[in-house]
Amino acid sequence: MRVALLGFGSVGQGVARMLGEKDLGLTLTALADSKGGIIDPDGISVPEAFSRKEKSGSCGGQRPKVSALDIVNSDAYDVLVEVTPTNIETGEPALTHIRKALGLRRHVVTSNKGPIALAYRELTRLAGEKGVALRYEATVAGAIPIIHTLRHGLLGNTVAALFGVMNGTCNYILTRMEDEGLSYDQALGEAQEMGYAEKDPTYDVKGLDTALKLVILANTVWGMDAGLADVQVTGIDLITPEAIQLAMEEETAIRLIGEAIPSRDLLRVSPRIIPRNHPLLVEGTLNALTVVADMAGELTFIGKGAGSIETASAVIGDLLYIRERYAGIPEGRPDARRP
């Protein structure tokens, strides 16, 4: 199966590395970053792409210059993997890439939260109309296969609620404030030095990243048409060492929790006080999610919520699902693929 990869940052490089190292029946035939791209029907050499990136700042190098849209509009791939940076206001340029690929009857796998949160209903409808797959496991909780579980593993269950720790940056900051008595600013500075927080941490610490993930989960589970504006959001940037200490004295802890309870019309992200023995009390950059289902009961999933290879795990899983689900269709004929 031929794969086009848009985005060659941390996640894209993780995906490319795994495609190059593992014998998965997946061939990387197109690759682009913000500065250029390359198309090779015979398969792109991943080591050479890394070498070009290191030397010139771009994985491309073909002349005339190849853009991401050139790749999307080409016939060089069966599945588009869209892992460019997230834009929570417009979803662009990823939203355009995904729309065009689906319109051309190509499968899409993405880690990009913006398009899925902003245009979930439109994109899933378009994928259905065109008879192709839209997979987005990597948008939520990194290596934890929560979306696959909700879509497939819990078939027949009625899911009443879900809640969890979905942002490793916030969890790291709160853990360090708790363990070392650091102030918020000190813990944030440490997180930035460690590479867990961006130079501008607003997206994480204000709870927006968690809110986007909550929207994606809610739309996936209950078919809502929810958006970021439907989520009550409070971040962690006003939490003090005194609040952390008080919670510790009460044998509790503070964590940023996203929760969705449709029976209460509730989508909320906020710091919550939880008992020390609570399953969501995870340390460092870990994520944890609990799903409440009528037959299965409460299920809690814990794992790495971010990281190049960890997120690549989710992307690769989606790619292999598509390969198996759509097996038997001749390669090179994406227009003939049907569910």
N, C-alpha and C positions, 0 to 999 in steps of 0.2 A: 504494500500500500504506500502510495507516494504522499509525502508530507511537506507542506510549506510552512515555515516558521517565521512569524513576524515578531521581532523583539529579540535583542541579543544582550540583554542585561543579565541580572542574576538568575532569574527564572529561565530565560531563553537559553543561557549558557548551560544551565543544568539539564534542560531538555535535550539540547544538542549533544552534550557529553554522553548522556544515556543512550541516545539513538546511535551514536558512534561506537559505544562500547558493547552494547547488548545486541544479541541476534534476536530481534523481535519481529522480523518480517516487515519492518518499516524502513523506507528509504527517504532520506532528506534530499529533496530535489530543488528546493528554493528556500532562500534565507535572506532576511533583511533586517537592518537596524535603521536608526533615524538618518543615517548618512548615505546609505546605499544598500544594494543587495546583489544577489547572484542567483541565477537559474542554471541548473545542470540536470538534464533528464537522466543522465547516467548515475547521478548521486554525488552529493557534495562531500568533499573531504573535510571532516570536522576539525582535525588538527590544523589543516591549512586555513580554515576560517578563523580559528583562534589566533593563528599567527598573523593573519592580515589585520585582525582587530587590534592586536597588541602593537603592531608596527604603524598602522595608519589611522587607527581609531574607528575603522569600519570593517565589517565582515565582508563587504562587497569588493568591488574592484573591476567589475565588468564594464566594458565600454561598448555602446553608450550606457550611461548610468542607468541602473535598474532600481526602481522605487518599489515601495510596499504595494502601491496600487497596481503597478505593472504586474507584480506577482499575482495579486488577487484576480486580476482580469485575464491571466494566462491559463493555459490548459496543462500546466506543469504539475498539478497536484490533485489528489483525491480528498485530502483533509487539510484544512487551514488551522494552524495552531496560532492563536492570537494572544501574545503575552507582552504587549507593549504596556507602558505605564498607565495607570488608571487616572481618568479624569472624572471626578464625581459630579461635575456640573453639566457636562455635555456628553460624556462617554466617548469623545473623539480622540484620536482618529479610529479607535478600535470599532466603534459602532458602525462607521461607514464600511470598514473592512468586512465585518461580520455580515452586514446586510447584503453586500455585493456577493460575497461567497455563497451565502444561502440562496440568493437569487439565481446564481449560476448552478444550483443543485450540487453544491459541494458541502461536505460535512464540516463542522466547526467544533474545535475544542478551544476553550479559553480559560485563562486565569484572571481575566480582567473584570473586576467587579462593576465598573461603571456601566457598560452596556447592559449587563444582565439585571442590574438594579433599576436602571432607568427605562429599559424597553423590553422587559421580560415577556410580556404578553405578545407584543408585536413580533419579537424574534422567534418565540416558540411557535406562534401561528405560521410564520413564514417557513420555518423548518418543516412543519407538518404539511403545508401546502406543496412544498417542493420534494417531499419524501426523503429528507436527509436528517442527520442527527445534529443536535446542538447539545454539547456536553460542557459542563462548567464546574466539575468537582473541585478544581484548584482555586475557585473563588472564595471558599470558606474552609478555614481550619487546616490548611496545609496538607499534611500527609494523612489526616484522619478522613476515612471514606464516608463522611456523614451523608452526603447527597445521594450516593449510590445506595446506602443503607435505607434512607427514607424513600427512595424511588422504587427499590427492588427488594431489599431485605425485609422490609416490614409490610409487604403487600398483604392486604386483608385486614391489617390493623387500622383502627381509627386513632390518629395521633391527636391528643388533647392539648399538649403543650410542649415547648422545648425551651431550654435556657442554658446559658453557659458562658465560660470565659473564652473569648474569641480573639483577643488581641494580646500577643506576646509582649509587645512593648510596655503596655500598661501593667501587665502582670509582673514583668521584671521590675518596674519602678516600685510598685507596691510591695513586692517581696523584699527589695533592698531597703526600703523605708522601715519595714518590719524587722528585718534581720540585724541591721546596723544602726537603726535610729537616725537615718539620713533624712534631711529635708527633701521636699519634692524636687527643688531645683538641683540639689546634689545628686539625687538618684537619676534624674533626667540627664544631667551632664555625664554621669557614668554610662548610662544606656547609650548615649550618643557616641562616646568614646569606644564602646564595645561594638558599635555598628548595629545595635538593636533599635535605635531611634534615628529618624531623619534629622537633618539640620533644622528644618522647620517641622516640629513634631505635632502640629495642630491636628492633623488628620487622625492621628492615633489618640492623643491624650484628651481631646475633646469628645471622644466617643464616636466619631463619624465612621471610622473603619468598621467598628462593631455594628453600628446601625445599618450600614450597607449590607453586611453579612446577614444580619437579622432579616432584612427585607428579602434577600435572595432565598433564605430558608423558608420564610413565611409564604412567599409566592410559589415556591416549589411544593411545599406540603399541602397548602390549602387553596392553591389557585387564586390567591388574592391578586389584586392589581395595586399593591402597596408601593409607596415610594419613600424616599428619605424624609419627606415632610410628615409622614404618618407615624414616625417614631419619636417618642419622648426621649430626649437625649441629654444626659448630664455626664461630663467627663470626670477625670481624676485630678485636674490641675489645681483644685482648691483644697485638696486633702492635706491636712497638717500632720506633723509627727505626733502631736497631742491626740489626734483622733485615732491614729494607728496604735498608740500606747494604750489608750482607753479600751480599744477593742481587744488588745492582747490581755489586759487585766481581767476582762470578762470571758476569757477563753474563746474568743472569736477572732475573726480576721475580716479585712475589707478587700473585696475584689470587685472589678468592673464586670457586671453581669448583663448580658443581653437576654431578654425573655419575650416569648411570644405565646399568648394565651387567647385564642380566637373567641372562646366563650365569653371572655371579658372585654373583647375588642381591644386587647392590650398588645402594643409593641413598645418596649421600653429598654433603654440602655442607661444604667446608673450604677454608681458604687453601692454595693450592698454588704451588710454585715452578715457573715455566715459562720456557723460553728466550726471549731477546729477539726472535727471529724467529718465534715461535709465532703462528699466526693468531688465537688468542684474546687476544693482548696488545693490547687496545684501551685508549684513553685516555678520561679524563673520565667522562661519564655514558653512554657507549655500551654496548650489549650485544653479545655475540657468541655464537653457538651452532654447534657442529659435530655433524653427524649422520653416523653410519657405516652405510652400506647396502651390501648385497652386490653389486648391479649398478652403482649410481651411485658407489660409493666414498665418500670423505669429502667432505662438502659443508659449508662454513662460511658462515653468514649474519651480517652485521654491520649494525647500525642503531641508531636511537634507541629506547631501551627504555622511555621514559616521556615524559610531556608531554601537554598537553590535546589538541592537534590530532593529534599522533602516535598517541595511543591512539584518538582518534576515527576515524582512518584504518582501524584494525582493526575497529571497530564498524560503520562504514559498509560495509566489505567484506563482513562477515557479513550485513548487511541486504540488500545487493544480491544476494548468493548466494541467499538465501531467496527474494527476489522472482523471480529467474530460474528457480530450481529448482521453484518452485511456481506458475509462470506458467500462465494459462489458467483459474484458479479465480476466479469472480466475486468482486469486492470486497464486503466486508460479510458474507461467509459463511465465517468462519474455521473453523466446525464442519465444513465440507465439504472442507477442505484435506487432501490426502494426499500422501505422498512420490511 
